[in-house]
């Protein structure tokens, strides 16, 4: 009887210890990251978590694995407070990996995106720019035989979530993949390159969604008459490419020999000047049919359209007078 009582006591003590190990919170009080490589066994994962101070015992982790089963997801995990080992295990089953958010608004160009990448802690802007210029093979299906100096235009605006150690190529691939999804949704299967170039101009020239098809129509009409598009955003982009943008357009910028200078060169520029969103792509695919050849923005950010140069100059003069104090 005494022996039975002793065994029972030992079992109760063992159960209490086991319960404590499994259910009592444990872990770091400060932010700690643990990277689980792909193909890791549950035993090696438990050992890594214990070594990193995330769990009290790898054997408790193995016990949870035995009881609950399921597959564990690779990736980088963030822990910042003590939790039971069962919660740690549940997070790995869900794949609750730590990611950094990268928001790319419509109209961001390569330089804007590179700075956003660096600001998000995802790497240096220079490395991202270099990769965007190197890996043009990602957009080969969309070029229609044209040459591209970079992935400009095909890094689709969206909110992305990347692992902290994501490479520039991985990020670029995800953005181009998102462009492919948008192009498929829009049934953009032909003239993709020129459509993206046109959409990038529309994106930079107008902020009102309902005006985008009208602006697209102006560009189409000017191209049909072999008139220079004469759009300021292309001049700015030319200056950015040549590292001479000074925050405002100077006469020397308007006289630049860059093929992106649409004041001096008729036709579309040789490539996109930013990364357009869905609305601008739709406008480039289906421009409005009008006789407009000119437009100018007013003080409220709306565009005023004209069919003749005389009418356009009158609207420009009215805008300038409205701007005077």
C-alpha positions as CSV (number, residue, x, y, z in Angstrom):
1,X,0.0,0.0,0.0
2,X,2.8,2.3,0.9
3,X,4.6,1.5,-2.4
4,X,1.3,2.2,-4.3
5,X,1.0,5.5,-2.6
6,X,4.6,6.4,-3.5
7,X,4.1,5.5,-7.1
8,X,0.9,7.6,-7.2
9,X,2.8,10.5,-5.7
10,X,5.6,10.1,-8.3
11,X,3.0,10.1,-11.1
12,X,1.3,13.2,-9.7
13,X,4.6,15.0,-9.5
14,X,5.5,13.9,-13.0
15,X,2.2,15.0,-14.3
16,X,2.6,18.4,-12.6
17,X,6.0,18.8,-14.0
18,X,4.8,17.8,-17.4
19,X,1.8,20.2,-17.2
20,X,4.1,23.0,-16.1
21,X,6.5,22.4,-19.0
22,X,3.7,22.2,-21.6
23,X,1.2,24.8,-20.3
24,X,3.3,27.3,-18.3
25,X,4.2,30.4,-20.5
26,X,7.9,30.6,-21.4
27,X,9.9,32.7,-23.8
28,X,11.7,36.0,-24.4
29,X,10.5,39.3,-23.0
30,X,12.3,41.1,-25.9
31,X,11.8,40.7,-29.6
32,X,13.5,37.5,-30.8
33,X,13.6,36.1,-34.3
34,X,14.0,32.4,-35.2
35,X,14.5,31.3,-38.8
36,X,13.3,27.8,-39.6
37,X,15.0,26.5,-42.8
38,X,12.9,24.6,-45.3
39,X,13.1,20.8,-44.8
40,X,13.8,21.0,-41.1
41,X,12.6,18.1,-39.0
42,X,10.4,18.6,-36.0
43,X,13.2,17.5,-33.7
44,X,15.6,20.0,-35.1
45,X,12.9,22.7,-35.0
46,X,12.3,22.0,-31.3
47,X,16.1,22.1,-30.6
48,X,16.4,25.4,-32.4
49,X,13.5,26.9,-30.5
50,X,14.9,25.7,-27.2
51,X,18.4,27.1,-28.0
52,X,16.9,30.4,-28.9
53,X,15.0,30.6,-25.6
54,X,11.6,30.4,-27.2
55,X,10.5,27.1,-25.4
56,X,11.5,25.6,-22.2
57,X,12.0,22.0,-23.5
58,X,12.3,20.5,-26.9
59,X,10.8,17.3,-25.5
60,X,7.6,19.2,-24.7
61,X,7.6,20.4,-28.3
62,X,8.0,16.7,-29.4
63,X,5.1,15.7,-27.2
64,X,2.8,18.4,-28.7
65,X,3.9,17.2,-32.1
66,X,3.0,13.6,-31.1
67,X,-0.4,14.6,-29.8
68,X,-1.4,17.1,-32.5
69,X,0.4,16.1,-35.6
70,X,0.3,18.4,-38.7
71,X,3.1,19.9,-40.8
72,X,5.3,22.8,-39.6
73,X,6.0,25.7,-42.0
74,X,9.5,27.1,-42.7
75,X,10.2,30.8,-42.4
76,X,11.2,33.5,-40.0
77,X,9.1,33.8,-36.8
78,X,9.0,36.7,-34.3
79,X,8.5,36.1,-30.6
80,X,8.3,38.9,-28.1
81,X,6.6,37.5,-25.0
82,X,6.3,34.3,-23.1
83,X,3.7,31.8,-24.3
84,X,2.9,28.0,-23.7
85,X,4.8,25.7,-26.0
86,X,1.4,24.6,-27.5
87,X,0.9,28.2,-28.8
88,X,4.4,28.2,-30.3
89,X,3.6,24.9,-32.0
90,X,0.3,26.3,-33.3
91,X,2.0,29.3,-34.8
92,X,4.4,27.0,-36.7
93,X,1.5,24.9,-38.0
94,X,-0.3,28.0,-39.2
95,X,2.8,29.4,-40.8
96,X,2.5,32.6,-38.9
97,X,5.8,33.9,-40.2
98,X,7.1,37.3,-39.7
99,X,6.9,39.6,-42.8
100,X,7.6,43.2,-43.6
101,X,5.0,45.3,-45.4
102,X,5.8,47.1,-48.6
103,X,3.1,49.4,-50.0
104,X,3.5,50.5,-53.6
105,X,1.0,53.2,-54.7
106,X,0.0,53.7,-58.3
107,X,2.4,55.9,-60.1
108,X,5.5,55.0,-58.2
109,X,8.6,54.7,-60.4
110,X,11.6,52.5,-59.9
111,X,13.3,55.1,-57.8
112,X,10.3,55.5,-55.5
113,X,10.0,51.7,-55.1
114,X,13.7,51.3,-54.3
115,X,13.5,54.0,-51.6
116,X,10.3,52.3,-50.2
117,X,12.1,48.9,-50.1
118,X,15.0,50.5,-48.1
119,X,12.6,52.3,-45.8
120,X,10.8,49.0,-45.1
121,X,14.0,47.4,-44.0
122,X,14.1,45.0,-47.0
123,X,17.5,45.9,-48.3
124,X,19.3,48.8,-50.0
125,X,17.8,51.0,-52.7
126,X,20.9,50.6,-54.9
127,X,20.7,46.8,-54.8
128,X,17.0,46.8,-55.7
129,X,17.6,49.2,-58.6
130,X,20.5,47.1,-59.9
131,X,18.3,44.0,-59.8
132,X,15.5,45.8,-61.6
133,X,17.8,46.7,-64.4
134,X,19.4,43.3,-64.6
135,X,16.4,40.9,-64.6
136,X,14.5,42.1,-67.6
137,X,14.0,38.5,-68.5
138,X,11.0,38.6,-66.1
139,X,9.1,40.7,-68.6
140,X,10.3,39.2,-71.9
141,X,6.8,37.9,-72.7
142,X,5.4,41.4,-72.6
143,X,7.9,43.3,-74.7
144,X,6.7,42.3,-78.1
145,X,10.3,42.3,-79.3
146,X,11.1,45.7,-77.8
147,X,14.1,46.3,-75.6
148,X,13.7,47.2,-71.9
149,X,16.4,48.8,-69.8
150,X,14.6,47.8,-66.6
151,X,11.4,46.4,-65.1
152,X,9.8,49.9,-65.0
153,X,6.1,49.7,-65.6
154,X,5.6,46.0,-64.6
155,X,6.1,46.3,-60.9
156,X,2.4,46.3,-60.1
157,X,1.1,48.7,-57.4
158,X,-0.1,46.7,-54.4
159,X,0.6,46.0,-50.8
160,X,3.2,43.2,-50.5
161,X,4.3,41.2,-47.5
162,X,7.9,39.9,-47.8
163,X,10.2,37.9,-45.5
164,X,12.8,40.1,-44.0
165,X,15.5,38.3,-45.9
166,X,13.7,38.4,-49.3
167,X,16.1,39.1,-52.1
168,X,15.5,41.9,-54.7
169,X,14.9,39.2,-57.3
170,X,12.2,37.6,-55.1
171,X,10.5,40.9,-54.6
172,X,10.7,41.8,-58.3
173,X,9.3,38.4,-59.2
174,X,6.3,38.9,-56.9
175,X,5.5,42.3,-58.4
176,X,5.8,41.1,-62.0
177,X,3.6,38.1,-61.1
178,X,1.0,40.6,-59.8
179,X,1.2,42.5,-63.1
180,X,0.6,39.3,-64.9
181,X,-2.6,38.7,-62.9
182,X,-3.8,42.2,-63.7
183,X,-3.0,41.8,-67.4
184,X,-4.9,38.6,-67.5
185,X,-7.9,40.2,-65.8
186,X,-7.8,43.0,-68.3
187,X,-7.3,40.5,-71.2
188,X,-4.2,42.4,-72.1
189,X,-2.7,40.0,-74.6
190,X,-1.4,42.2,-77.5
191,X,0.5,45.5,-77.7
192,X,1.3,45.1,-74.1
193,X,4.5,47.1,-74.2
194,X,3.0,50.2,-75.8
195,X,-0.1,49.9,-73.6
196,X,2.0,49.9,-70.4
197,X,4.0,52.9,-71.7
198,X,0.8,54.8,-72.5
199,X,-0.7,53.8,-69.1
200,X,2.3,55.1,-67.3
201,X,1.9,58.6,-68.9
202,X,-1.8,58.6,-68.0
203,X,-1.0,57.6,-64.4
204,X,1.4,60.5,-64.0
205,X,-0.8,63.1,-65.8
206,X,-4.2,62.8,-64.1
207,X,-5.5,61.9,-60.7
208,X,-9.2,61.9,-61.5
209,X,-10.3,58.4,-62.5
210,X,-13.1,59.6,-64.9
211,X,-10.6,61.8,-66.8
212,X,-8.1,59.0,-67.6
213,X,-9.8,57.8,-70.7
214,X,-10.1,61.4,-72.0
215,X,-6.3,62.0,-71.4
216,X,-5.6,58.7,-73.2
217,X,-7.8,60.0,-76.1
218,X,-5.7,63.2,-76.2
219,X,-2.5,61.2,-76.4
220,X,-3.9,58.9,-79.1
221,X,-5.0,61.9,-81.2
222,X,-1.7,63.6,-80.9
223,X,0.2,60.5,-81.9
224,X,-2.1,60.1,-84.9
225,X,-1.2,63.6,-86.0
226,X,2.5,63.1,-85.3
227,X,2.4,65.8,-82.7
228,X,4.8,65.6,-79.7
229,X,3.0,64.5,-76.6
230,X,4.7,67.3,-74.7
231,X,4.1,65.9,-71.2
232,X,6.0,67.1,-68.2
233,X,6.3,63.8,-66.4
234,X,8.5,62.4,-69.2
235,X,10.9,65.3,-68.9
236,X,11.1,64.7,-65.1
237,X,11.7,61.0,-65.7
238,X,14.5,61.8,-68.2
239,X,16.1,64.0,-65.5
240,X,15.8,61.2,-62.9
241,X,17.5,58.7,-65.3
242,X,20.4,61.1,-65.8
243,X,20.6,62.0,-62.1
244,X,19.9,65.7,-62.7
245,X,16.4,66.2,-61.4
246,X,16.4,69.3,-59.3
247,X,12.8,69.3,-58.1
248,X,11.4,71.6,-60.8
249,X,11.5,71.7,-64.6
250,X,14.1,74.1,-66.1
251,X,14.5,75.2,-69.7
252,X,17.5,72.9,-70.0
253,X,15.3,70.0,-69.1
254,X,12.9,70.9,-71.9
255,X,15.8,71.0,-74.4
256,X,17.3,67.7,-73.2
257,X,18.1,65.3,-76.0
258,X,16.8,62.3,-73.9
259,X,14.5,60.1,-75.9
260,X,12.1,60.4,-72.9
261,X,11.8,64.2,-73.6
262,X,8.4,64.2,-75.3
263,X,8.7,67.9,-76.1
264,X,11.4,67.2,-78.6
265,X,10.6,63.7,-79.7
266,X,7.3,62.7,-81.2
267,X,5.8,59.4,-80.4
268,X,5.7,57.4,-77.2
269,X,8.8,57.5,-75.0
270,X,11.1,54.4,-75.2
271,X,9.7,52.9,-72.0
272,X,7.2,53.4,-69.1
273,X,7.9,56.2,-66.8
274,X,6.2,54.7,-63.7
275,X,4.2,51.7,-62.7
276,X,0.5,52.2,-63.6
277,X,-2.5,50.7,-61.8
278,X,-5.6,49.1,-63.1
279,X,-7.5,52.4,-63.9
280,X,-4.7,53.7,-66.1
281,X,-4.2,50.4,-67.8
282,X,-7.9,50.3,-68.6
283,X,-7.8,53.8,-70.0
284,X,-4.8,53.0,-72.2
285,X,-6.7,49.9,-73.5
286,X,-9.9,51.8,-74.2
287,X,-9.2,55.6,-74.7
288,X,-12.1,58.0,-75.2
289,X,-13.0,58.9,-78.7
290,X,-12.9,62.7,-78.9
291,X,-11.3,65.5,-81.0
292,X,-9.3,66.8,-78.0
293,X,-5.7,67.6,-78.6
294,X,-4.8,69.5,-75.4
295,X,-5.5,69.5,-71.7
296,X,-4.4,71.5,-68.7
297,X,-5.0,71.0,-65.0
298,X,-6.9,73.6,-63.0
299,X,-6.5,74.6,-59.4
300,X,-8.8,71.9,-58.2
301,X,-6.7,69.1,-59.9
302,X,-9.2,68.6,-62.7
303,X,-8.2,68.6,-66.4
304,X,-9.7,71.1,-68.9
305,X,-9.7,69.7,-72.5
306,X,-9.5,71.6,-75.8
307,X,-9.6,70.8,-79.4
308,X,-7.6,73.8,-80.7
309,X,-4.5,75.5,-79.6
310,X,-6.3,78.8,-79.3
311,X,-8.8,77.4,-76.9
312,X,-6.1,75.6,-75.0
313,X,-4.1,78.9,-74.6
314,X,-7.2,80.6,-73.3
315,X,-7.7,78.0,-70.6
316,X,-4.0,78.1,-69.7
317,X,-4.2,81.9,-69.4
318,X,-7.4,81.6,-67.2
319,X,-5.6,79.2,-65.0
320,X,-2.6,81.4,-64.5
321,X,-4.8,84.4,-63.7
322,X,-6.7,82.3,-61.1
323,X,-3.4,81.5,-59.5
324,X,-2.4,85.1,-59.0
325,X,-2.9,86.6,-55.5
